[in-house]
Structures are given as C-alpha cells and as structure tokens.
Amino acid sequence: MTDFNDKQIEILQAAETLFAEHGFDGTSVRDIAKIANVNIAMISYYFGSKEKLLEALIMYRISGLRLQMENLYREDLTPFEKIDRLIELYIKRINQNKGMYQIIHFEISSGKRIINCEAFNEMKKHNLDILKSIVAEGQDKGLFRRDINVVLLPTTIMGTYFHFQMNKPFFKDILNLKTEEDINHYVLTELTDHIKKTIKALLSYDK
C-alpha cells in the first residue's frame, strides 16, 4: 500500500521523526500517537503494529522514486544525460529522506529484527532494471563499456553519499561548512558532481 490519507501521513511522519531520534526500540506507539495527535487505537487500526508501521514508512518514502525513474527512462536524453539525471534524483531523494534511511540501515545492521522488505526489495529491483536498461542503451550506442557491474553502481552512488554523511564533522571542518544549509548545498552540488564523474568514469571506455 502506497496511497495514504492525510492522517496516516501524519502518523508516518511522527514515527519517522521519533525512530530517527530514539531508534525503533526507543520509540513506543504511545510516543507516536502523542506526536501525531491521535489515539493509539487509530495507529493499530491503520497499521496493526509498530513493525508494520515501519514497513509502511519505508514504502511511503520510496514509492515516488519508481515513477520518477520510469519517467526519466522515457525522456529524450542521451544515455550520459540519463545517468546524470538519475544520480541527481538518487542523491536528492536520499538527502530529503535521511531519517528514513538512517532507520533502515540501523535496523538491518543491528539484526535485532527482520523487517519484511519484500516490497522494498521488489521496488529496488525494479529501479535496478531501469538502470540496467539505461546502461544497455549506452552500450548499444558504443558509449559505455561492456564489462560494467551494474548492480554495484547504486552501491557506489549511495556509499559515497553515506560516507560523507557519517563523517560530517570532519567534512564540515575541512570544507568550512558552517550550517546544515551549507552541507545540503555542498551535497547537491560538489558531492553530486563528484559522484557523476565517478560513475561516468566507470561507464566510459578507456581513452
């Protein structure tokens, strides 16, 4: 389910804030209900459990990416332009939804519980298929190398982004980034440009 009403969205946003600040285990349904200004019964009615609420939050945050990826693939752009746009789309969405990705990474890495990620994984596979199609288009036109490990391209994109975020105090110091606004601007410009160059270097033939 990815179509949520206004009240469900309020609950999801409240849960996201609290999960990111206090962790899944450190947040109670009562806490979420208080922030969302609803009663506990309403959360149970809409989502059933805290685990199901987390799964709904994941789907809520990533559902729009599928449509954007499909639209991008159909645009009249060169394969290189599509790759650039895809990277911009990835970084912009991840940066907007840092809290949700922080929650997912913690829950998966801690191994405390198994999140039912079937729908999440299906969506990631769909997005990967679109990326594979863009790369295949570039290969057919003689622009991209044939020996590309497409599965690892999103890992390279997101790994670079998350390394930057995990070492934010260091980068703030050496890059003289004073505010969160400075950091976001750097991410959406310099860091994104660096990732584009990295991915295009992986895709291109040796000159």
N, C-alpha and C positions, 0 to 999 in steps of 0.2 A: 504494500500500500504506500503510495507516494502522494496521494491527494488528501491533504489535511485541512480541517476547518480552522478558523481563527483561534478558537480556544485550545485546540490540540497544538497549534504552533506556539502559543504562549507557554504551554506546559513543556514542550520540547526545548524552547529557548531557555526557560528557567533551569531545566535539567542540565543542559549543556554548560551553562554558567557554573552551576554547583559541581558537576562532575569534574570540570576543568580545574576548579579551585581546590576541591577537597577529595577528589578521587571518587570512584564508583562506590567503594565500601564506606567512605566517609560521608556519603550523602544518603539521607533517608527519603522515603516517599513523602513523609510529613514535611521535610525541608522544602521539597519541590512544590508541594501543594501550597505552602505558605508564600513562596516567592511568586508563584503563578496566580495566587489569589483564588484558588479553587479548593474544593474539599477532596480528601483522599479517595473517596468513592468514585469521583469523576475520573481520576487517573486510572483507577482499577478498571473502570468501565471502558475507557478508551484504549488502554494499553495492556491491561492484565497483570503485569508485573514490572519491576524495575528493570529486569533483563530485557524484556520486550520493549520497554521504553527506550533503552539504549539502542536496540536494533532499529527501532523506528527513527531515532535521531540520525543514525548513520544513513539510512535511506533518504531521509528528508534532505540532508546536506549534499548528497551526491547525485540525486535524481536529475537535477538540471543539467549536469555535465554531459549526460548521454545525448540529449537533444542538441546541445551546442556542438558536440563532436560530430554528429551526423550532418548538421548544417555546414560545418567547416569543410567536411569532406566533399560536399556537393558544390562548394563555391568554385568559381572560375579563377583558380590561382595555380601558380606553378607548384610542384612538389616542395621546393625550398620555402616558398611563401606559406604553404600549409603547415610545414614543420614549425616555422617561426610563430605562426598564429596559435598552433597547438601548445607550444611551450608557454606563450603569454597566457593562454587560457588556463593551463595547469597551475602556473605559479599564482595567478590572480585568485583562483578559486581556493587553492590551499592556504594562501595568505589570509583570505577572508574567513576561512573556517579552521584557523589554527587550533582553537579549543577542541573541536570535534576530533581532529587528527591526533591531538595530544592524548585524548581519552582512548582512542582506538589503539595507539601504539603502546600505551601503558597496560591496557587490558590484555593485549595479545602477548606482550613481552613478559608480563608477570606470570602468565599461565594459571592464574587463580580460577578462571572460569573459561568455558568455551562459549564464545559469542557465536550465535548462529549466523554465520557470514555468508550463507549460500547465495542470497540475493545480492549481497555486496560483491561477492566474487564473480557472480554472473555479469554484473554491470562492469566490473573491471575487465573481464574477458571481452565483453562487447567493445569497450573502449580500446582495448589492445588490438582487436580485429580491425578497427578503423585505422589505427596507427599502422598496422601491417599493410593495409590497402594503400595508404599514402606512400609508404616506403616502396611497395611493389610498383606503384606508378612511377616513382623516381627511378627505380631500377630498369623498368621497361624503356624509359626515355634515355637511358645511359648516363643518368646524373648521379646515381647512388651506387655504391659498391654492392657486390653480390653477397659478400660474407658478413652481413650485419646481423648481430644478435638482437632482434627487435624487442624480445622480451625484457632485455636489460636496459633499454632506452628510458622507460619511465623510472627505473631504479636510479639511473644516473641523474635524471632531472630532479626527482624528489630528494634523493640522497644529498645532492649539493645544497638544496634549499634547507633541509633539516639540519645539516651540519652547521650552516650559517646561524640558524635559529638557536641551536643548542649551545653555540659558543658566542652568543650575542654580547655579553660583557666584553669579551676580547675584541670583537669587531667594532663595537662602539668606541672603544679606546683607540685602536689603531686607525680607524677611518674617521674619527672625530664626529661621530653621530650622537647628537645631544638628546634628541627626543624620539618617541615612538613614531612620530610623523617622519622624522629623518630616516629612521630604519625602514619604514614601509616604502618610502620614496626610493631608497637605495635598492631594496629588493625588486621593485617593479621596473627599475631602470638598469643599473650597473650589473646586479646579480643575474637578472633575466637575460641581459645581453651576453654575459659570460656563458650562461647555460646554452644559449642559442649557438654561439661559436663552438662550444664543446661538442654539441650534438651534430652540427654540420660538419665538423672535422671527422667525426666518426662515420658519417654517411658518405663523405666525398671520396672520390678517387685520389690516390697519391699523385701529386703533380710533379 
